């Protein structure tokens, strides 16, 4: 009986050994282990890549899986920013080649017609600038031409004109253009009758008018009427950290008898100089008419537009804001929510 029991135990052990060997050598482990991968707990976040290894191509470090994953994450994070940029409907548009940000501390001056210090444009680069607006029909026509070519400009509005047509100036801002100022009444700040106080009034009232019309502070960019740069006024603008603009080439569009003449003048000067800040006037009818052709000529000539923006905005002086509101009764943009101003009382 003991022998029979021993044989039975031996048979059981042998069966267990054979089953174990078969399981580890012949069983389909991939199918068994797959659910473990799906149901596994999320991996812990990867530690940040050390600065020295952030760019393997420059540091010489091997491109391992961690660095590749970091690179993909950066690209994915950048995608929404690219999507925020409005698409241009014109596939052959002039566009904007680059955007520069200006630190206006101390009142830097631009435009080789009067100032030679800051040469930031490269060959075939231009800055489009417009004075004396906003004005009905003409300014909107200029805005349409710029929008059709998906490009940007700097506008220097006259303060009085801003109070006459704030809705047009708001269109300029809504289109993404840079807005500075061009005095209150287009007075010559370098005339013999102009005192320092009168010049200050012209400058500050101009900025207050633009701010009140926009409902937002403009850029600290300023252009003197008639390009008459009064030394005392220049010093004052410097103390206010406002950049001064002359130009590299003047279109003289206010003298032109036709749109074709403006295009010819600008392109002749530009082809000779090779680059520059272009002075035009959105107040002028012929300028508005010339813009579609001029922008196409710039594109065909290989020219590229640079948009100038300011790092900060102008802080207008409260006394001028208040005086201007009383003087002209300008409707200031409301900061109250719509629901507190307009309510439905009956349907």
Phi, psi and omega in degrees: 000321177297321180296321180294319178295321179296319179296321180295317179297319180297321180295320179295314180299316181298320180295319179296318180296316181296319179296318181296316180298316180297321183297317184278345182251332188238344184290148180280087186293329183302319181289330181283320186277341184303313180301331179296324180292318181293320186270003183294152178291149179301142180290152177291148179302144178291143177294151180300143180291131179302146181307322183295334183254011183296329180233090184301328182296325181274325185276342181087001180288146178295147180275094179267183186294325182295315181292322178296318178299319178298320180296318179297319181299321179297318180295320180293323180292329183282340185301315180299326178296318180294325180290337181289335180289123183298138180286147179265126182285343182262108183292342181247030185289155175296316175068196177235120182285320178201159178243131178246142178254130185255127171273109187271011180304127178083356177076060177296153183240140184234148177113111187290350177296333179229334187233127188252358191285320191251095180257088186257350180273141174265174183303136178074015176258141179226155171240126180268126179227147183225133180250164164078357178281192352281153182216140182303147178069305186291309179298313176301325178293321176296317180299320180295316180298319178294319180294321179297332179258007176053044182235171187230161182215176174247130181249136178241086184282151171280138183303314180300318180296326178295323179285331177290320188226062180299329181295328179285321179296325176297326176295322177299314180294318182297332179280356175089016178276159177274137182236124175249224179209162188217039184075174180281316187231015182064035178283147176284108185282357180250011180284161183293333181276352184277117176272166178299322180291319178296321178296318178298318179299317180299316182293308186289322177295324178299313179293320179296321180296318180293317180297316181292325178291320182280329190078015180204157182286137177280179177284151177281058177245136183220139173236130179289135173302138181061013183056034179266099187269098179284127183305316181295320179293324177297318178296321179295316179299322177298321179292338178264005180057047180246126180286146182252136181242125163258229176200169172262329175212136182260128180286340186049038182294338179289346176260346187292146179262354180201163176295322181299324180294322179295314180301315181296318180297311182296312185291325178296313179294319183292318179296332178282318184273330177089347181187174171147166173275120185261127179262122176222179183226116177285358174284338187269134181296315183294331177294315178301319180291330184280338191301313181303315180292317181299317181295322177293323178294322177298315179298313181295330180276002178081015180277150182233140183269135173249128177265132179257127176236158179260147179292327181229179176247168178283135171265099182293157182274127185305323183295327178283322176301311183293317180296322182292320178298318179290323185289315188246356181053047180289129176289112182278142179301130183285141176259358180282148176294153183302321183298334180273349180257316184239124179228138177281124181250346180201146178235000000 
